[in-house]
Structure formats: C-alpha cells, structure tokens
Amino acid sequence: MDALNVRRPNVLTRVSEFVPEIVRFVQRIIDNGYAYESEGSVFFDVAAFDGKNGHFYAKLEPTAKGNQRRQEDGEGSLSVHSSSKRSHSDFALWKASKPGEPAWPSPWGSGRPGWHIECSVMASEILGPHIDLHTGGIDLAFPHHDNEMAQSEACFENHQWVSYFLHAGHLHIEGSKMSKSLKNFVTIKEALKKNTARQIRILFLLSQWDSNLYYDSNSMEGAISVERTFSNFFTNTNALLREFRLRQEDSDGTRRFQGPELELMEALNDTKGRVHAALLDSFDTPLAMRALQEIIARTNIYLQRGRASIDPQIVESVALYVTKIVRVFGLVNDGVGSSIGWGLGSVGSDGGAPVDRESIVLPVANVLSNFRDAVRDIALAGGDKKALLSLCDKVRDQDLPDLGIIIDDHGDGRALVKFADPELLRREREQREAEEDARRQKKDAQARENEAKRQLRLQKAKLSPADMFRTPEMRLLYSDWDESGLPTKDSEGADLTKSKLKKLSKEQAAQDKLHSEYLNYLQYSSIAARALRRVVKPELRSEVAKREGVAIKFAKWDNGKAGASNPVPVIETRAKAEN
C-alpha cells in the first residue's frame, strides 16, 4: 500500500487480539434478548430484533431480507444447515469449533468468532458505539454490512450504528469480475511491474468510485495518456517560470495582463467551482479530472501565443491549483508543499537527511564532461559540422533524458530546459523505439515484397513476345502458331475462336511493350555503367553521366512495383530523354 501512496491506518487491528472483547459483545446481545445459544454456538435472532424497539433488519438492502441463497453465500461455512438455528435468516455470532479448527474459550464452550461480529467489535472498541463512515465492496452490503449493523445496534440498543456507507463497485480484470477462486486477479506487485502507482491511481480516479472499474490494457493506456497530459503541462510550466525568473527585468511599460489573461483567469475560477461541485456530488472524481484536463488544454492554447506574449504568473496560478487538486487525489509524491507538479524536486525538503549535492550534480557533470571531450576530439580532427550536430542531438535525445532533463528546441533559437521523471522518459523512449522498429520491419517486409515482384516482372520481361506462347507449358495448350508466335490452333488442332485470338493478341502486345522496355534498359544501363566506372567519387558520377550523353529517367518496371504509375530511375540517352 505504501507503494501505491496509500496512507497507513492510524490503528491496525487483528481479530485474535480482540477475542475477549468479542465474547463480551456477544454476551451483551444475548442479555438484550437478540441472540441465543445452541449446541455451543450463539446465533443472532433476526425475528426477535426486526421490528422490535425501533430496530429494523436489512436496512441497506431490504429486498434481500429472507433471501436464503444470498444469506448462505455471505455466511459461507458458518451458514451450514443446522437444527440448532431457529431460522435460516439467523446468523452466527459465535461458532463452536470442530476438531482441528482454531478455538478460544467462552461461556458457551470452545469456539471461534462469527464473520460479522469481528468487524463490529473491533470498530466499536476503537471508534465507539457510532461510526460516521463505513466502506467496503458493493457485494458486502448484504448480508455482511446489514448483519454488522443489526448486531451492533442490538448490542448498544441504538438505531444507527453507521451514518454513511460507501460501497465501491467491483473491479473487473480484462472484462471479468476479479475473483480469487477463478484465479482472475492481479496482485499489487504485479500491477506495479507494468505501471506506476500514479498511473494506477489515475485509472481509479477516472472511474466513479461506486461503479465497476475495468483494469485492462486499454483502460491503462487512457490513464497513461492523462498522466502524460498533466506531466507535459507541469514540465512546460516549470521551465517557463524558471526562465522567466532568470531573465526577469524591469518593466518596459507594456501591460501584460490583458484580455487573454483575464479570460484564462475567469476559466480558472470556473474550474475551481466545477471541481468543488463535482467532489461535493458523491466524490465525482471523473468529472473533476475532466475539469482539470480542460483547464490544462485551455492554458496550453494560451501558451501557443509565444513566450514574449504571455504572462507567466497566470500560468503559474493554473498550475498551482491543478497541483493542489492532484495532491489531494494522492498523485503527488510529497504530501505537502507549494511546488508545481509531481513533487520530483522535493528531495531533502521534508527535514530529513541533507541533500547530497554530489549525487545530484555528478551525473550532469559527467554528461557535460563527455560532451566537451567529444567536441574537442572533433575540433582537433578538423571540425566536422555534421558530427557536432549529431553529438548535440545525442546529448539532447539520450544523455540528458536519462537524468530527467529535457532540452526543448524552440523556433526563436532559444531552447527551454525542462525536468521530468527519468523513468517516464525512459518508458516513452522505449515505446517510440518499439514503434519505430515495427515501422522499420513493416517497411523492410514491403521492400522484400516489392523486390520479389520486381524479380518476377524482370523474369517475365526477359521473355520475347514471339516465344511467350511456345514455352513447354503453352505447347500443351496450342499446336500451331503464326510467324509472330501467336497461337492459331488449340492442342487438338482446332482453330481458335476470334475472341480467344483477340485476347491472346492483347497479351502478346503487352509482353512486346514490356520486353522492349527491358531491352532498352539493358542498352542504356550498359552505356551508363561504362561511363560511371571511370569515376571513383560517387558525387562526381552525375556530372560524368551528363558529359557522356546519359541522363537518368524513369521506367515503370524497375522499381519493384508493377504498373505504369510507379516509375523508378533507369538510364536513357540524353537524346531520348529530350525527345
């Protein structure tokens, strides 16, 4: 739970530590006339309680009262059919133990507490005879919580043991309700291997607490996208404010807070009202999160005006409010503070151990030192501009992001320095690399397919139109040909029909065109090859090709793609190109 940023309870209770209190609690219910002992067990008498002295049974789900199946499902092994119970609706407060089962002494014999009694006793011992809030899953409403209320009100002779119940919806894993018996569950440790605690908490915030929550890859992608939106906003705002304070100068007499700033401030005030109203309305966190995303989007549009045309202070106001709310939602690493964002910069600010300056500065210093060494080597080697730019890109795209530092290039020539979670940046980079690898593999597969088509077309182009119908396969279909190689009779010696001859003629004409292109390609490729072989430097070969009367043109069959609309370079003479 610590890993999920869930606060620890003020008191941790164990049933085995409260057995004497449970025995006293049960005895008090018996004394009040709402329970009876039978064969070493004690059962709550629903008939004696319901409708008596202002008490009512099954307050949470009145329609479930008397539902034997649900009662047995809720009781489990404690609800076996027994003649010792007066009614199937009665439930165990104390159960006589069987040989080998855990057992404690009691006035009714050796036994163990019932399921519902444990919660009532431990909660009442700590909080007293009245509780403001009680939480749990919706499947516990009946019989568990209804039985808790009944036995507690029977003990204290009051009429409202709990003021409010908060019943959470079911958690669904990949579309099915989570169930340990069905082995359809994910442990917290397993979930944290795939996603961060913040991403998991955002997933819960995007769902209404009393509705079903769906944990699967699609829903987590949505939560990650929301986190990225917030992270980018915090990063950009912090970088903007840092630069603003570094470059802050005396006023130049220009008013900065004008119409756009007033509109953004009004939108912020509206957002505050919407978030407050959403949380008052049964903790509607999905609506509150939408309001935060909308004010972020509104602020991002404002930031597009450019650094010279915005007022950083109104942006800071928005960011501080958004941080305040996500801190309330448990998304910020530190519980207090006035910094903007996820609290990544709060090292040592909690009054604990002093900040180790060397451990913070040394990684950045190493990057700077390595960069300097590389620049020096390039300068000593003659100064390759391309190598310098490549080195700058490496520092920006690999070295600094590994330290949580982003260098964001802007069109005005000034880069904006941002800070982010290194782990988040690493995951995003791995995702980009995986996507690029997938695109590269797809491109390679397409290239292989195109090459196969090209080779097939090339083999087909080599065949003369006069011979295309004289291959061994074709000789099985035809028995006579004219002087151009066009078949005139079928394998049985019968004349071919006019429609058949017309079709074969079209095929031969297409082959004639394809074969002519192939011969043309061979002729002029040979001219180009002879000319270009004399040139050692590739960059000079184009000039030589021109001098030798060779120009690069296009032919539809030499690019690996069939069809006249997809040309690729082949060599033709200058005279032919000009024609």
Secondary structure, 3 states (H helix, E strand, C coil): CCCCCCCCCCCCCCHHHCHHHHHHHHHHHHHCCCEEEECCEEEECHHHHCCCCCCCCCCCCHHHCCCHHHHHHHHHHHHCCCCCCCCCCCEEEEEECCCCCCCECCCCCCEEECHHHHHHHHHHHHHCCCEEEEEEEHHHHHHHHHHHHHHHHHHHCCCCCEEEEEEECCEEECCEECECCCCECCCHHHHHHHCCHHHHHHHHHCCCCCCCEEECHHHHHHHHHHHHHHHHHHHHHHHHHHHHHHHCCCCCCCCCCCHHHHHHHHHHHHHHHHHHHHHHCCCCHHHHHHHHHHHHHHHHHHHCCCHHHCCHHHHHHHHHHHHHHHHHCCCCCCCCCCCCCCCCCCCCCCCCCCCCHHHHHHHHHHHHHHHHHHHHHHHHCCCCHHHHHHHHHHHHHHHCHHHCEEEECCCCCCCEEEECCHHHHHHHHHHHHHHHHHHHHHHHHHHHHHHHHHHHHHHHHHCCCCCCCCCHHHHCCEEEECCCCCEEEECCCCECCHHHHHHHHHHHHHHHHHHHHHHHHHHHHHHHHHHHCCCCCHHHHHHHHHHCCEEEEEECCCCCCCCCCCCEEEEEEHHHHHC
